[in-house]
């Protein structure tokens, strides 16, 4: 029986050790699942695959141990860890997925996204996203020293937090038109994403949009198997 799990938005950071511990326990508990997808924002900040910080090393070892059991691992960049690259993914035995990606999961073609590209009402963020995902911009950033990148990441994080505090809640959620376009463009009936931190299963018109939650007080995951399709949470 094929069993697939999906998570996102862990926002791992040194100041959030309980979430790192929760991930370690989750990976040990689910060591024999067939496939795990991490749909972006595994890290709160990612300054490049050459990051030598203790947290980066710890998480890499955890994921490598997980894939060494034979489970498949797929990772996707989020809006916080958009510099996550193939170097890290290869090192942990995983595969970096483009956003968006369509994978067939238990016989159902499924559109996988981080979810930030669906928040089209947030015009300012979409402009930054386009810049931050460009090869030229990323190349210029990665050419800097680790310390310079860490300083830049702190500044970007502060700017983002200040900007979000002044935005209306609906602007930071997905736009219905963008969701409809995504379904149509990819010809699927199931979409799974994170980013908005609003866990829910939205059903209608023969379609289902599954939204993962962020790991804060609870950890969230989606389980898809031959006899179970559910959005689950557990206490951290």
C-alpha positions as semicolon CSV with decimal commas, in nm:
position;residue;x (nm);y (nm);z (nm)
1;X;0,000;0,000;0,000
2;X;0,160;0,325;-0,117
3;X;0,166;0,590;0,154
4;X;0,255;0,952;0,079
5;X;0,299;1,235;0,330
6;X;0,321;1,608;0,260
7;X;0,436;1,888;0,490
8;X;0,534;2,254;0,456
9;X;0,603;2,574;0,645
10;X;0,809;2,438;0,931
11;X;1,011;2,762;0,935
12;X;1,299;2,591;1,114
13;X;1,520;2,837;1,300
14;X;1,767;2,823;1,591
15;X;1,516;3,004;1,812
16;X;1,251;2,737;1,744
17;X;1,416;2,419;1,879
18;X;1,084;2,251;1,959
19;X;0,991;2,249;1,591
20;X;1,326;2,097;1,496
21;X;1,271;1,830;1,759
22;X;0,919;1,771;1,628
23;X;1,056;1,717;1,278
24;X;1,310;1,467;1,409
25;X;1,034;1,273;1,584
26;X;0,810;1,291;1,277
27;X;1,083;1,155;1,048
28;X;1,157;0,870;1,287
29;X;0,790;0,786;1,328
30;X;0,725;0,793;0,953
31;X;1,054;0,636;0,849
32;X;0,883;0,371;0,639
33;X;0,642;0,587;0,440
34;X;0,693;0,561;0,065
35;X;0,725;0,930;-0,015
36;X;0,758;1,260;0,170
37;X;0,704;1,599;0,007
38;X;0,822;1,920;0,173
39;X;0,642;2,200;-0,010
40;X;0,852;2,499;0,084
41;X;0,964;2,700;0,386
42;X;1,135;2,410;0,554
43;X;1,364;2,683;0,688
44;X;1,275;3,030;0,809
45;X;1,593;3,153;0,641
46;X;1,821;2,981;0,390
47;X;2,132;3,165;0,276
48;X;2,263;2,901;0,036
49;X;2,356;2,535;0,019
50;X;2,702;2,617;0,156
51;X;2,548;2,723;0,488
52;X;2,763;2,577;0,766
53;X;2,534;2,677;1,054
54;X;2,461;2,400;1,308
55;X;2,089;2,394;1,222
56;X;2,158;2,334;0,854
57;X;2,388;2,045;0,938
58;X;2,144;1,895;1,188
59;X;1,851;1,901;0,946
60;X;2,063;1,762;0,663
61;X;2,163;1,467;0,879
62;X;1,800;1,405;0,980
63;X;1,679;1,404;0,620
64;X;1,970;1,187;0,504
65;X;1,886;0,930;0,770
66;X;1,525;0,937;0,651
67;X;1,608;0,873;0,286
68;X;1,862;0,607;0,380
69;X;1,566;0,393;0,490
70;X;1,447;0,386;0,129
71;X;1,181;0,656;0,140
72;X;1,163;0,905;-0,146
73;X;1,200;1,274;-0,060
74;X;1,094;1,573;-0,269
75;X;1,159;1,934;-0,169
76;X;1,028;2,264;-0,304
77;X;1,146;2,617;-0,242
78;X;0,926;2,849;-0,038
79;X;0,919;3,224;0,003
80;X;1,161;3,202;0,297
81;X;1,405;2,941;0,164
82;X;1,401;3,032;-0,205
83;X;1,780;2,983;-0,221
84;X;1,742;2,614;-0,138
85;X;1,919;2,435;-0,421
86;X;2,007;2,103;-0,575
87;X;2,326;2,084;-0,369
88;X;2,135;2,051;-0,042
89;X;1,869;1,826;-0,194
90;X;2,125;1,589;-0,343
91;X;2,317;1,579;-0,015
92;X;2,009;1,460;0,174
93;X;1,905;1,209;-0,093
94;X;1,613;1,417;-0,214
95;X;1,502;1,583;-0,535
96;X;1,429;1,953;-0,584
97;X;1,094;2,014;-0,752
98;X;1,003;2,319;-0,959
99;X;0,705;2,522;-0,841
100;X;0,451;2,425;-0,971
101;X;0,484;2,051;-1,029
102;X;0,226;1,785;-1,118
103;X;0,283;1,439;-0,969
104;X;0,046;1,146;-0,980
105;X;-0,017;1,042;-0,620
106;X;-0,209;0,718;-0,569
107;X;-0,349;0,743;-0,919
108;X;-0,460;1,107;-0,897
109;X;-0,269;1,378;-1,088
110;X;-0,194;1,636;-0,819
111;X;-0,072;1,992;-0,858
112;X;0,193;2,073;-0,596
113;X;0,285;2,433;-0,513
114;X;0,427;2,629;-0,224
115;X;0,129;2,860;-0,260
116;X;0,278;3,209;-0,260
117;X;0,231;3,246;-0,635
118;X;-0,146;3,215;-0,577
119;X;-0,154;3,528;-0,358
120;X;-0,179;3,758;-0,659
121;X;-0,364;4,035;-0,472
122;X;-0,037;4,107;-0,288
123;X;0,117;4,299;-0,577
124;X;0,423;4,417;-0,384
125;X;0,513;4,064;-0,278
126;X;0,465;3,925;-0,629
127;X;0,712;4,182;-0,762
128;X;0,968;4,073;-0,502
129;X;0,899;3,706;-0,577
130;X;0,972;3,756;-0,945
131;X;1,301;3,925;-0,859
132;X;1,404;3,672;-0,595
133;X;1,339;3,373;-0,824
134;X;1,551;3,511;-1,110
135;X;1,881;3,338;-1,179
136;X;2,062;3,672;-1,208
137;X;1,947;3,798;-0,868
138;X;2,019;3,468;-0,696
139;X;2,361;3,447;-0,857
140;X;2,451;3,793;-0,730
141;X;2,336;3,704;-0,378
142;X;2,517;3,369;-0,370
143;X;2,839;3,539;-0,482
144;X;2,848;3,722;-0,149
145;X;3,008;3,582;0,163
146;X;2,803;3,379;0,408
147;X;2,812;3,659;0,664
148;X;2,693;3,913;0,406
149;X;2,409;3,681;0,307
150;X;2,309;3,627;0,669
151;X;2,293;4,002;0,723
152;X;2,082;4,044;0,409
153;X;1,850;3,764;0,519
154;X;1,795;3,931;0,857
155;X;1,714;4,259;0,685
156;X;1,473;4,097;0,440
157;X;1,302;3,913;0,724
158;X;1,252;4,235;0,922
159;X;1,117;4,417;0,617
160;X;0,879;4,130;0,541
161;X;0,746;4,115;0,898
162;X;0,686;4,490;0,904
163;X;0,514;4,484;0,564
164;X;0,290;4,191;0,656
165;X;0,180;4,360;0,977
166;X;0,029;4,638;0,766
167;X;-0,147;4,417;0,510
168;X;-0,509;4,312;0,517
169;X;-0,561;3,942;0,590
170;X;-0,738;3,873;0,261
171;X;-0,448;4,011;0,058
172;X;-0,217;3,746;0,208
173;X;-0,455;3,462;0,119
174;X;-0,484;3,300;-0,222
175;X;-0,685;3,476;-0,491
176;X;-0,977;3,263;-0,615
177;X;-0,901;3,362;-0,973
178;X;-0,541;3,243;-0,940
179;X;-0,656;2,911;-0,795
180;X;-0,905;2,858;-1,078
181;X;-0,638;2,941;-1,336
182;X;-0,397;2,692;-1,177
183;X;-0,653;2,413;-1,194
184;X;-0,734;2,495;-1,556
185;X;-0,374;2,539;-1,670
186;X;-0,265;2,201;-1,535
187;X;-0,583;2,004;-1,599
188;X;-0,602;1,853;-1,250
189;X;-0,873;1,809;-0,990
190;X;-0,645;1,816;-0,683
191;X;-0,414;2,095;-0,566
192;X;-0,196;2,083;-0,255
193;X;-0,008;2,385;-0,121
194;X;0,108;2,561;0,193
195;X;0,224;2,918;0,255
196;X;-0,097;3,075;0,387
197;X;-0,090;2,893;0,724
198;X;-0,465;2,829;0,688
199;X;-0,501;2,450;0,696
200;X;-0,819;2,331;0,532
201;X;-0,962;2,111;0,257
202;X;-1,168;2,316;0,012
203;X;-1,399;2,109;-0,209
204;X;-1,628;2,215;-0,492
205;X;-1,698;2,173;-0,862
206;X;-1,531;1,834;-0,862
207;X;-1,205;1,978;-0,731
208;X;-1,018;1,970;-0,402
209;X;-0,766;2,224;-0,273
210;X;-0,570;2,097;0,026
211;X;-0,392;2,359;0,235
212;X;-0,117;2,260;0,477
213;X;-0,069;2,432;0,811
214;X;0,249;2,582;0,953
215;X;0,435;2,414;1,237
216;X;0,389;2,626;1,547
217;X;0,186;2,489;1,837
218;X;0,093;2,197;1,612
219;X;0,259;2,009;1,331
220;X;0,051;1,950;1,018
221;X;0,072;1,691;0,743
222;X;-0,139;1,542;0,468
223;X;-0,156;1,165;0,437
224;X;-0,254;1,007;0,106
225;X;-0,273;0,630;0,078
226;X;-0,490;0,366;-0,085
227;X;-0,737;0,369;0,204
228;X;-0,687;0,713;0,361
229;X;-0,682;1,076;0,252
230;X;-0,662;1,316;0,544
231;X;-0,522;1,640;0,683
232;X;-0,368;1,561;1,021
233;X;-0,218;1,758;1,308
234;X;-0,022;1,673;1,621
235;X;0,086;1,871;1,924
236;X;0,441;2,008;1,930
